[in-house]
Amino acid sequence: MSRQESGNAWIDLFNEIQEEELEEEHGDTWQLHFNYSITNELAQEKRKEGWKVFEKASYGSFTCSKCSHFWNSAKICIVFHYRLRERAGRGQVLMRPFRQQCRECGSKTWCTPRFNDSEIEDILLILIAKIKKNCYHEVDPDEPTPTGPNTIPTTPHHKELCEACQQGICTKA
């Protein structure tokens, strides 16, 4: 089933991949939503409801809305919560990319990361492999691995400017 594009690269690419990898293979439809309040912790009742967590550090970029300073980071924390509601034939994924603050102007404004399409695809393929493993009990010997460059020059990680570090969950702290 072909869906109308949302204009959001994460959602559009997720829909495309899930159609082929989950919907066609298992008959379940999955949806991706952004949720800026989730963390890498799940309450016990959420675990009982079947929610799982996947956390990934990734490469992306930021632009300060106050001073227009641009920077790259290989330490952007992204958290996904996902679950399959078997009786409904639907799966749900909640996603939160963590933000950073600008070190140039000292603004306390949180900047939202941007990711290139190949990075988004790499992350989503790993997420789909996790869903297949944890929700459908599939073991994939060819589990996707990131295809981006091995060495990406970035400045040192500034914990005081990282939203994930401030919440105690940064994968690169």
C-alpha positions as CSV (number, residue, x, y, z in Angstrom):
1,M,0.0,0.0,0.0
2,S,1.5,3.3,-1.1
3,R,1.3,6.2,1.4
4,Q,1.3,9.9,0.8
5,E,4.6,11.5,1.7
6,S,4.6,13.5,4.9
7,G,7.5,15.8,4.0
8,N,9.5,14.4,7.0
9,A,12.5,12.3,5.8
10,W,12.4,10.1,8.9
11,I,8.7,9.3,8.6
12,D,8.7,8.9,4.8
13,L,11.7,6.6,4.8
14,F,10.4,4.6,7.7
15,N,7.1,4.1,5.9
16,E,8.9,2.9,2.8
17,I,11.1,0.5,4.7
18,Q,8.4,-0.9,7.0
19,E,6.1,-1.5,4.1
20,E,8.6,-3.9,2.5
21,E,10.3,-5.3,5.6
22,L,7.4,-5.6,8.1
23,E,4.0,-5.1,6.4
24,E,4.6,-7.4,3.4
25,E,6.5,-10.0,5.5
26,H,4.3,-10.0,8.6
27,G,1.1,-8.2,7.7
28,D,1.5,-5.6,10.4
29,T,1.5,-1.9,9.8
30,W,4.0,0.3,11.7
31,Q,4.0,4.0,12.3
32,L,6.8,6.3,13.4
33,H,6.0,9.4,15.6
34,F,8.3,12.0,17.2
35,N,8.0,12.3,21.0
36,Y,10.3,14.8,22.7
37,S,9.5,13.6,26.2
38,I,10.7,10.0,26.0
39,T,13.9,8.8,27.6
40,N,15.9,5.6,27.5
41,E,14.0,4.3,30.6
42,L,10.7,2.3,30.4
43,A,8.4,2.1,33.4
44,Q,7.5,-1.4,34.5
45,E,3.9,-1.0,33.2
46,K,5.2,0.0,29.7
47,R,7.4,-3.1,29.6
48,K,4.3,-5.2,30.4
49,E,2.6,-3.5,27.5
50,G,5.4,-4.8,25.2
51,W,7.4,-1.6,24.8
52,K,11.1,-2.0,23.9
53,V,13.9,0.6,23.7
54,F,16.6,1.2,21.1
55,E,19.3,3.9,21.7
56,K,21.7,5.0,19.0
57,A,24.5,7.6,18.7
58,S,24.6,9.1,15.3
59,Y,26.2,11.8,13.1
60,G,24.3,14.9,12.2
61,S,24.5,18.7,12.2
62,F,23.0,21.7,14.0
63,T,22.4,25.4,13.2
64,C,21.9,27.8,16.1
65,S,18.6,29.7,15.6
66,K,20.1,32.7,17.5
67,C,23.5,33.2,15.9
68,S,23.4,30.9,12.8
69,H,26.5,29.0,14.0
70,F,26.7,25.6,12.2
71,W,28.4,22.5,13.7
72,N,28.6,18.8,13.1
73,S,28.4,16.1,15.8
74,A,29.0,12.4,15.7
75,K,27.5,12.1,19.2
76,I,23.8,12.8,18.7
77,C,21.7,10.6,20.9
78,I,18.5,9.2,19.4
79,V,16.1,7.1,21.5
80,F,13.3,4.9,20.0
81,H,10.5,3.2,21.9
82,Y,8.7,0.5,19.9
83,R,6.0,-2.1,20.4
84,L,3.8,-4.4,18.4
85,R,0.1,-4.7,19.2
86,E,-0.4,-8.1,17.8
87,R,-4.2,-8.2,18.1
88,A,-4.5,-4.9,16.3
89,G,-1.9,-5.8,13.6
90,R,-0.1,-2.5,14.3
91,G,3.2,-1.4,15.5
92,Q,4.2,1.9,16.9
93,V,7.6,3.6,17.1
94,L,8.2,6.7,19.2
95,M,11.4,8.6,18.3
96,R,13.4,11.3,20.1
97,P,16.5,13.0,18.7
98,F,18.2,14.8,21.5
99,R,19.3,18.4,21.0
100,Q,22.4,20.5,21.7
101,Q,23.1,24.1,22.7
102,C,25.4,26.4,20.8
103,R,28.8,27.0,22.3
104,E,29.5,30.0,20.1
105,C,26.8,32.4,21.4
106,G,26.1,30.7,24.7
107,S,22.4,30.7,24.0
108,K,20.4,28.4,26.2
109,T,18.2,27.6,23.2
110,W,18.1,23.9,22.3
111,C,19.0,23.2,18.6
112,T,17.3,20.3,16.8
113,P,19.7,18.0,14.9
114,R,19.5,17.4,11.1
115,F,20.6,14.2,9.5
116,N,21.4,13.4,5.9
117,D,19.3,10.8,4.1
118,S,21.9,8.0,4.1
119,E,22.4,8.4,7.9
120,I,18.6,8.2,8.4
121,E,18.4,5.1,6.3
122,D,21.3,3.4,8.2
123,I,19.6,4.1,11.5
124,L,16.2,3.0,10.3
125,L,17.6,-0.2,8.9
126,I,19.1,-1.0,12.3
127,L,15.8,-0.1,14.0
128,I,13.9,-2.4,11.6
129,A,16.4,-5.3,12.4
130,K,15.8,-4.7,16.1
131,I,12.0,-4.8,15.6
132,K,12.3,-8.0,13.6
133,K,14.4,-9.6,16.3
134,N,12.4,-8.4,19.3
135,C,8.9,-8.4,18.0
136,Y,9.0,-11.3,15.4
137,H,11.9,-13.3,16.9
138,E,13.8,-13.2,13.6
139,V,17.6,-13.6,13.7
140,D,19.3,-11.8,10.9
141,P,22.9,-12.8,10.4
142,D,23.3,-9.8,8.0
143,E,22.0,-7.3,10.5
144,P,22.6,-3.8,9.0
145,T,25.6,-1.8,10.1
146,P,26.1,1.9,9.5
147,T,27.7,2.6,6.0
148,G,28.8,6.1,6.7
149,P,32.5,7.1,7.0
150,N,34.4,5.4,9.9
151,T,36.2,8.6,11.0
152,I,34.2,11.8,11.1
153,P,36.0,14.9,12.4
154,T,34.1,16.7,15.1
155,T,35.0,18.8,18.0
156,P,35.1,17.3,21.5
157,H,31.8,16.4,23.0
158,H,30.6,19.2,25.3
159,K,28.5,17.4,28.0
160,E,27.2,20.7,29.4
161,L,25.7,21.5,26.0
162,C,24.2,18.1,25.3
163,E,20.5,17.5,26.3
164,A,21.1,13.7,26.6
165,C,24.1,14.2,28.8
166,Q,22.1,16.6,31.0
167,Q,19.5,13.9,31.4
168,G,22.2,11.2,32.1
169,I,21.5,9.1,29.1
170,C,24.1,10.2,26.4
171,T,25.7,7.2,24.8
172,K,29.0,9.2,24.4
173,A,29.2,10.7,27.9
